[in-house]
């Protein structure tokens, strides 16, 4: 439905100087407008942490034919691998305008190794962003900064050593 004075355009608008909004309605205080790498206005978030929930983790193809992760709700809640030789991977989108600077994974075995990688939706392969000293479960892992672009995302790998190792989740710190 169109109202008098309303125009609906399916065109790209470009402005050479400042853009102002008259009487904008209040919105979500954790979201704002930003620019992507092509100077396109995008909706971004003002938060500084992303939660990595247990359901974000997938098991790799090591460990035989049953390649599932198990949700443990028997007292200690989290996910575990179905084989001790497996790794659990979480795939985390970095909001446009933000940079991932550290990763913390929480779990039952603080000796499990944690690695962080950058990946792209349009290419195969992982670029290691883990600090040279390495990282373990339960400790903040300072990574080589990963600035968001239109195709990249963060991959977090947890190397488990037993089927009893439980990953509770984690956080990614943004700057």
For each residue, the residues with C-beta under 8 A, 3 or more apart:
1:
2: 6 8
3: 6
4:
5:
6: 2 3
7:
8: 2
9: 13
10:
11:
12:
13: 9
14:
15: 18 19
16:
17:
18: 15
19: 15
20:
21: 24
22:
23:
24: 21 27
25:
26:
27: 24 31
28: 31
29: 46
30: 45 46 47
31: 27 28 43 44 45 46
32: 43 44 45 46
33: 41 42 43 44
34: 41 42 43 44 96 97
35: 39 40 41 42 97
36: 39 40 42 96 97 149 150
37: 149 150
38: 150
39: 35 36
40: 35 36
41: 33 34 35
42: 33 34 35 36 96 97
43: 31 32 33 34
44: 31 32 33 34 95 96 97 98
45: 30 31 32 95 98
46: 29 30 31 32
47: 30 50 174
48: 173 174 175
49: 171 172 173 174
50: 47 92 94 95 100 171 172 174
51: 169 170 171
52: 56 57 90 92 105 156 169 170 171 172
53: 56 169
54: 57 71 77 78 79 167 168 169
55: 79
56: 52 53 90 91 92 169
57: 52 54 69 79 88 89 90 158 167
58: 69 88 89 90 91
59: 63 67 68 69 81 82 83 86 87 88 89
60: 63 67 86 87 88 89
61: 67
62: 83 85 86 87
63: 59 60 66 67 81 82 83 84 85 86
64: 67 82 83
65:
66: 63 82 83
67: 59 60 61 63 64 82 86
68: 59 82
69: 57 58 59 79 80 81 82 88
70: 79 80 81 82
71: 54 77 78 79
72: 76 77 78 79 80 166
73: 77
74:
75:
76: 72 108 166 168
77: 54 71 72 73 168
78: 54 71 72 107 108 166 167 168 169
79: 54 55 57 69 70 71 72 88 166 167
80: 69 70 72 160 163 164 165 166 167
81: 59 63 69 70 84 86 87 88 160 163 165
82: 59 63 64 66 67 68 69 70 86 163
83: 59 62 63 64 66 86 163
84: 63 81 160 161 162 163
85: 62 63
86: 59 60 62 63 67 81 82 83 160
87: 59 60 62 81 157 158 159 160
88: 57 58 59 60 69 79 81 157 158 160 167
89: 57 58 59 60 155 156 157 158
90: 52 56 57 58 155 156 158 170
91: 56 58 119 153 154 155
92: 50 52 56 100 153 154 155 156 172
93: 153 154
94: 50 98 99 100 146 147 148 152 153 154 172 174
95: 44 45 50 98 148 174
96: 34 36 42 44 148 149 150
97: 34 35 36 42 44 148
98: 44 45 94 95 147 148 174 175
99: 94 145 146 147 148 174 175
100: 50 92 94 103 116 143 145 146 148 154 172 173 174
101: 142 143 145 173 174 175
102: 140 141 142 143 172 173
103: 100 114 116 135 140 141 143 154 156 170 171 172 173
104: 138 139 140 141 170 171 173
105: 52 114 137 138 141 156 158 167 169 170
106: 137 138 167 168 169 170
107: 78 110 112 137 138 158 165 166 167 168
108: 76 78 164 165 166 168
109: 112 137 160 161 162 165 166
110: 107 136 137 138 139
111: 136 137 161
112: 107 109 136 137 158 159 160 161 165 167
113: 134 135 136 158 159
114: 103 105 130 135 136 137 141 156 157 158 159
115: 128 130 134 135 156 157 159
116: 100 103 128 129 130 135 141 143 146 154 155 156 157
117: 126 127 128 129 130 154 155 156 157
118: 126 127 129 146 152 153 154 155
119: 91 123 125 126 127 152 153 154 155
120: 123 151 152 153
121: 151 152 153
122: 151
123: 119 120 151
124:
125: 119
126: 117 118 119 155
127: 117 118 119
128: 115 116 117
129: 116 117 118 143 144 146 154
130: 114 115 116 117 134 135 141 143 144
131: 134 135 141 142 143 144
132:
133:
134: 113 115 130 131
135: 103 113 114 115 116 130 131 139 141
136: 110 111 112 113 114 139
137: 105 106 107 109 110 111 112 114 158 167
138: 104 105 106 107 110
139: 104 110 135 136
140: 102 103 104 173
141: 102 103 104 105 114 116 130 131 135
142: 101 102 131
143: 100 101 102 103 116 129 130 131 146
144: 129 130 131
145: 99 100 101 175
146: 94 99 100 116 118 129 143 152 154
147: 94 98 99
148: 94 95 96 97 98 99 100 152
149: 36 37 96 152
150: 36 37 38 96
151: 120 121 122 123
152: 94 118 119 120 121 146 148 149
153: 91 92 93 94 118 119 120 121
154: 91 92 93 94 100 103 116 117 118 119 129 146 172
155: 89 90 91 92 116 117 118 119 126
156: 52 89 90 92 103 105 114 115 116 117 170 172
157: 87 88 89 114 115 116 117
158: 57 87 88 89 90 105 107 112 113 114 137 167
159: 87 112 113 114 115
160: 80 81 84 86 87 88 109 112 163 165 167
161: 84 109 111 112 165
162: 84 109 165
163: 80 81 82 83 84 160
164: 80 108
165: 80 81 107 108 109 112 160 161 162
166: 72 76 78 79 80 107 108 109
167: 54 57 78 79 80 88 105 106 107 112 137 158 160 170
168: 54 76 77 78 106 107 108
169: 51 52 53 54 56 78 105 106
170: 51 52 90 103 104 105 106 156 167
171: 49 50 51 52 103 104
172: 49 50 52 92 94 100 102 103 154 156
173: 48 49 100 101 102 103 104 140
174: 47 48 49 50 94 95 98 99 100 101
175: 48 98 99 101 145
